Amino acid sequence: MPELPEVEAARRAIEENCLGKKIKRSVVANDSKVIDGVSASDFEAALLGKTIVAAHRKGKNLWLQLDSPPFPSFQFGMAGAIYIKGVAVTKYKRSAVKEDDEWPSKYSKVFVELDDGMEFSFTDKRRFAKVRLLKDPASVPPISELGPDALLEPMTDDEFVASLSKKKIAIKALLLKQSYISGIGNWIADEVLYQARIHPEQPVAALSRECCMTLNKCIKEVVHYAVQVDADSSHFPLEWLFHYRWGKKPGKVNGKKIEFITAGGRTSAYVPELQMEPGDQAAKEVSKQRKQSTRGKGNQHDSDDDDVDEPETDEDNNAETTKGKKGRKPQGQVKKKLPAKRKSEKSDDDDDDAAKNKRSKKETDDKPSRAGKSKKKKVQSNQKNKKAVKKSK
């Protein structure tokens, strides 16, 4: 699918070869699926005799500014492409036309001949493109609904992080949304996520600020480089995922296995060894940060210090544990045996305990003797009563 670099290459080719030239002839295909909202004959009549003043692009949309409206607008779709006879526009592998192919191609939707003999054509093999004739293409959909252009309107790190902060969607799906950022398609999304080491299905909310900043940097670098070489993939760096993502069987990039999943509704290439599953890396980091920020509140019942931070190392954990033991004595805790050099020392509590034990022992020893005396008195009383009874008889 042509993405920002391919469409920008087409725009630059038009700008370099066609500006200031008058349209001598045009042939528009009778294909209502691609030619949207206007008949082929009306489209041809609107172009005839007009001079091309400028070529504009936003996202994956291109439009030509003529010396008077309406202007032709091209939404490239899955396989749309601009070709100029005798000029190498781009070598994008999915839409390249060989030199020995018929001209104009049987897939041509709009063919234009200029007054100096230059010819160009917009083709679409798969018929997912849309060609329109509009008074002001930038003011109406789909161009008016596009987000910032990834090349022309790059976001700062703060803007990018803020734009992601409230998104409840997976990162690959978000990058493909043209209303969020325009110009990024399937291969660029896979490339920047690979270079940023982010899994395509990673929830946006789970990305740390550092991950967001890295991703923003990768978007800028990949887009700028691809545009710089006119979307000629043969000039892309060899370590890019791009070169290895097209095969049906999983390949390898830099010695690491590539796998394919469906993410954002598209077949997505990624490297599991570097782009961990959601929750395995980025989410854990965010969770750790959140724990640290709320740790103080959770410790209010355990410590008098409200600003306790979560320990970062094993040494900090040991220190925190020791501090907790000194600061409080949990119920049921057994008192540790004092060191040998302190065995002779007795506290006031020890003396009190000894005295209590002594009194308790004495009281226990006295109980049998008291019980014996009571029993003896009772026997004597009974004997006296018996003697009294005998005398009365």
Disulfide bonds with the S-S distance in Angstrom:
none
